[in-house]
Amino acid sequence: MNDNNNELDVNKKKREEYEQLMKDSSTNLDGYWDKNNIFVRVLLLCLAAIVILGVIYYAVAYFRP
């Protein structure tokens, strides 16, 4: 029983060390391009609209006699 408790403490300590390491190694730009950010969402929608309109333009230009 005591051995199992010791393993849990070691695992908890290792997890805390890992989380701290990940927190310390991250940069300020890691979460910058969040897809739920309104600016990024508008930018991606504008790019998608340009791509779709470009494909439609070239499809019409290709099939027009």
Order of alpha helices (4+ residues) and beta strands (2+ residues): alpha-alpha
